[in-house]
């Protein structure tokens, strides 16, 4: 494998050794089958063109990043790599379509298509998507809410992450009193901002209360005037 890696790199190969090992492993697996019939069946199962040089030089993280980004945000080289990758095998094209459809639901909050997407993913025959589909089905109501509703638990998760970070930074060196002080500590600027916000809220509340009182007095005066006129 080292000799093959050196020879390929001398010819311009820029991928990782792990990618090369996975690619060579497909030939080793095919060679273990018996007879030419098994080899032909393996070729029929692939049912696609040989991967291009650009597709072979992409790492897993690079290929995944191309899948998850908007195609309009890719530069010319990245668009070419994505096109070569999608043409490398029908399974890759199928996976790309499913990923794009799910990302579209996520960006446009069209969760009403989730049920159809799960059906398409199950019928795709891609074993790599099975764990994800199973996880979505176990908590489908929550996923549907996340793909439909505008609210997010991001602020809550941010506070939880901050609390965990503080706990780990003082692990074994302090007790709950110090943890409480660090969690609830506020700088002077933060206090001033909160005080100003509180004053604005109180002013708005007083203004609303005054307006309601004036409106009530006006209605009472109008009612008394009408009664006097009738009398």
C-alpha positions, 0 to 999 in steps of 0.5 A: 500500500505504501508503494502504491501511495508513493507511485500515485502521488508521483502522478499527482494524487492528492487524496488521503491514504485512507481514501486510497485504502477504501478504494483498493478494498473494493477490488480486494472484496471483488477478488474474494468472490469466485469466478467471473460471474461473481465479478460481473454481478459486482459490476452490475451492482455498481451500475455506474461510471468509474469515479473521476480523478476529482472525485477520488481526490476529495476527502470525506469531509470535503465531499460532505461539505459540498453536499451541505452547502448551497450550490449557489455558494460554491465557487467554480472549482467546487461546483465542478468537484460536486458535479464529478462527485454526483456523476461518479455513481448513481447512489451518490446522486441519490444521496445528494438529492435526499440531502438537498431535499432535507436541507430545503425543508430545514431552510424553508420550514416546510416540515409537511414534506417530512413524511414523504422524505422518510418514505423516499429515504427508506426506499432509496436502499442507502444503508448509510441513511438508515441510522438517521431515518431511524432516529428521526422516526423515533422523535418525529413529532419534535423533528416536525416541530423544528422543521415547521415552527419558528421557535428555537431552543438555541438560547437554552442550549447556549446557557446549558453549554455555558454552565457545563463549561464553567463546571468543567473549568472548576472541577474538583476545586470549588463547591456550589457557592462559587459555582453559583457566583460564577453563573449568576455574575454580571458585569457592571455594563450588563447590570446597567443595560438590565436597569435601563431595560427595566426602566423602559418597561416600567415607563411603558407600563405606567403610560398604558395605565395612565392611558386606560385611566384617562380613557375610563374617566372620559367614558365616565364623564360622557356617561354622566353628561348624557344622563344629565341631558336626559334628565 
